[in-house]
């Protein structure tokens, strides 16, 4: 693949997603929600996600109920930050040890030597410690990449009731939504 791009499978197509899709708990306890396939997830509730989605369709003075009926049902996806796995950390640890070996050989090794200043067996023995270090460093970092953990479809009636509660000004007689 060009530029070391990694293509991940669509989580909605995995068995894990099929299981969590039916679990209200996974949806209700998610960290972020989205209704527009946004690049950046910022909505902390389904109501915020639906509000943002509807606002993308709204024009000043529009009939909000008609707009809702025209564009529903709507699917809201629930997202949680991904977990840094030990497998990923081990792969990075292997790369770091390889890079360390190469850099050491280039900078401090015998210029006429064969580049074996650090014994390969020693490097293998260091892998668990390096993996642990990578995991410890990653545990202090903020993970931004998220995975879909559940989804819920909302009908026109559900969206209208939700928006009447969360955006009552949209439904006032002389609303300028």
VOGU-3710 file (C-alpha; in Angstrom, 3 decimals, decimal comma):
1> xxxxxxxxxx> 0,000/0,000/0,000  1,205/3,488/-0,744  2,565/5,669/2,061  2,249/2,872/4,624  -1,521/3,385/4,768  -3,342/0,785/6,777  -6,889/-0,074/5,831  -8,948/-1,344/8,732  -12,132/-3,336/8,150  -15,403/-1,527/8,682
11> xxxxxxxxxx> -16,267/-2,413/12,303  -19,931/-2,648/11,306  -19,021/-5,720/9,253  -17,341/-7,644/12,085  -18,833/-10,241/14,385  -17,943/-8,051/17,367  -20,107/-5,261/16,007  -23,003/-7,619/15,365  -22,938/-8,544/19,045  -22,574/-5,020/20,460
21> xxxxxxxxxx> -25,127/-3,623/18,025  -27,882/-5,307/20,016  -26,503/-4,263/23,405  -28,097/-1,079/24,703  -25,413/-0,844/27,376  -22,653/-0,439/24,780  -24,635/2,333/23,108  -25,661/4,096/26,305  -22,182/4,103/27,842  -20,204/5,161/24,778
31> xxxxxxxxxx> -17,966/8,212/24,932  -18,935/9,783/21,592  -21,913/9,742/19,214  -22,199/10,600/15,542  -24,906/10,826/12,897  -22,897/12,275/9,987  -19,764/10,135/9,580  -17,741/13,021/10,985  -13,960/13,029/10,870  -13,812/14,402/14,394
41> xxxxxxxxxx> -16,073/13,009/17,075  -17,228/15,590/19,587  -20,833/14,808/20,476  -21,240/13,392/23,969  -24,868/12,325/23,538  -27,167/11,034/20,807  -29,162/14,257/21,175  -26,101/16,372/20,329  -25,339/14,192/17,303  -28,905/14,402/16,017
51> xxxxxxxxxx> -29,026/18,162/16,646  -25,863/18,612/14,589  -27,223/16,370/11,838  -30,542/18,236/11,665  -28,853/21,640/11,706  -27,040/20,646/8,530  -30,446/20,455/6,799  -32,129/23,437/8,475  -32,850/26,762/6,860  -34,179/29,845/8,563
61> xxxxxxxxxx> -37,904/29,494/9,260  -38,138/25,882/8,063  -40,792/23,430/9,224  -38,737/21,334/11,643  -41,310/18,530/11,887  -41,450/18,212/8,089  -37,660/18,265/7,950  -37,425/15,492/10,544  -39,979/13,366/8,708  -38,183/13,897/5,390
71> xxxxxxxxxx> -34,771/12,814/6,696  -35,573/9,968/9,078  -35,015/7,313/10,138  -31,536/8,302/11,276  -28,821/6,016/12,537  -26,616/7,228/15,360  -23,345/5,421/15,929  -21,741/5,104/19,356  -17,949/5,265/19,566  -15,258/4,553/22,131
81> xxxxxxxxxx> -11,528/5,172/21,886  -9,661/2,124/20,652  -7,410/0,194/22,990  -3,688/-0,062/22,425  -3,137/-3,817/22,315  -0,097/-5,692/23,536  0,282/-7,110/20,021  0,574/-3,569/18,618  3,015/-2,578/21,388  5,141/-5,672/20,714
91> xxxxxxxxxx> 5,348/-4,823/17,009  6,460/-1,299/17,842  8,936/-2,622/20,426  10,470/-4,916/17,788  10,813/-1,941/15,408  12,386/0,198/18,114  14,915/-2,489/19,023  15,770/-2,982/15,351  16,223/0,770/14,917  18,339/0,936/18,088
101> xxxxxxxxxx> 20,571/-1,863/16,783  20,980/-0,122/13,415  21,663/3,292/14,943  24,138/1,907/17,436  25,984/0,064/14,676  26,087/3,174/12,465  27,117/5,591/15,200  29,301/3,472/17,490  30,041/0,261/15,634  33,143/-0,907/13,845
111> xxxxxxxxxx> 33,156/0,883/10,462  34,608/-2,248/8,903  32,478/-4,614/10,935  29,385/-6,611/10,075  26,963/-4,682/12,295  26,663/-7,231/15,076  27,652/-4,959/17,964  24,478/-5,944/19,830  23,858/-9,674/19,945  20,573/-10,769/18,363
121> xxxxxxxxxx> 19,757/-13,000/21,337  20,222/-10,028/23,670  17,752/-8,055/21,548  15,222/-10,911/21,785  15,606/-10,946/25,575  14,963/-7,198/25,690  11,682/-7,469/23,764  9,383/-8,076/26,775  10,854/-5,112/28,654  10,600/-2,868/25,584
131> xxxxxxxxxx> 7,009/-4,015/25,017  6,187/-3,182/28,638  7,800/0,244/28,237  5,772/0,932/25,073  2,554/-0,100/26,873  3,427/2,130/29,854  4,115/5,125/27,603  0,892/4,522/25,650  -1,115/4,271/28,870  -0,242/7,926/29,492
141> xxxxxxxxxx> -1,325/9,050/26,020  -4,762/10,159/24,823  -6,152/7,770/22,226  -8,090/9,691/19,576  -8,904/6,934/17,094  -12,281/5,475/17,926  -14,207/2,377/16,985  -17,931/1,960/16,548  -19,273/-0,065/19,467  -23,004/0,130/18,729
151> xxxxxxxxxx> -25,616/1,890/16,661  -29,228/2,836/17,120  -31,829/3,879/14,576  -34,288/6,616/15,490  -37,704/7,039/13,874  -39,236/10,392/12,992  -41,406/10,234/16,113  -38,407/9,524/18,358  -36,352/12,315/16,808  -39,200/14,798/17,098
161> xxxxxxxxxx> -39,797/13,940/20,780  -36,060/14,140/21,479  -35,686/17,506/19,744  -38,791/18,966/21,405  -37,100/18,233/24,728  -33,567/19,307/23,804  -34,276/22,134/21,340  -37,750/23,435/22,231  -37,018/26,774/20,551  -37,081/24,975/17,196
171> xxxxxxx> -40,784/24,295/17,645  -41,950/27,700/18,868  -44,580/29,384/16,685  -42,281/32,069/15,318  -39,089/30,045/15,417  -36,224/31,207/13,233  -34,447/27,859/13,340
//
